[in-house]
Amino acid sequence: MTTQNHSILPDSTIVPLTVAAERFGVSVKTLRRRIADGTIRGYRVGRLIRVDLHELDKRLLVEIPSRR
């Protein structure tokens, strides 16, 4: 018998919107808007919506170039 990994996102950290909003210093409403406009992906677990912290790091954090 083979074992199967049923995890869709093997290297992800899925957290509630409130946790992600607090970590990134934004509101839950902002995260919901970003999910609606397709900037980030949300995952429904039952009635709850979760987001992947690794994806948020990649998509929300944008480096501002500086001149020197």
N, C-alpha and C positions, 0 to 999 in steps of 0.2 A: 504494500500500500504506500502510495506517495503522499507526502504532505504538501499542501498548497498554502501559499501565503495569500489570504483573502484581502489583505490591506490594499486599497487603491493607491494610497500615497505612503510608500514605505519609509521615506526619510522626512516625514513632515511632522510639524507640531501644530495640531489642530486645537484651537482655543475659542472660547466664546467671544462675541463681539466686545463685551465690556472689558475683558482682559486685554485684548488687542488695542482697544481705544486708549486705555490707561497707559499701556506701554509706549504707544506712539504719540501720545499727547493730543489726540484728536477726539471728536465726539463719536458716539455710536452712530449717530445720524450721518456723519461724514462717511463712515465705513459702509453704511447701507447705500449711500449715493454712489460710492465707488463700485460696489457690487452691481448696482442697477445699470451703471454706464459701461460696465465691462472692464474697468481698469483692474479690478481684482476679482478673484473667484470666491464665492461663498459656497459652503457645503451644508446641506440640510441634514440634520440628524434628528429624525422625528419632527417635532415642531420647532426645534432650535436651529439657529444658524451659527456656523462655525467658520473661521478663516484660518489659513495656514500662515504662521508667523514668518516662515522662510520666504514665502511668496511676497508678503508685505514688505519685508526687508528689501527685496529686489525691486518691487514696483513703486513703493511709496517714498523710499529714501532716495533722493536725487542730490548728487553732489553739485554744489554751486562752484563754477570755475572762478578762480581768482587770478588777478593780474599781479605779477611781481616783476 
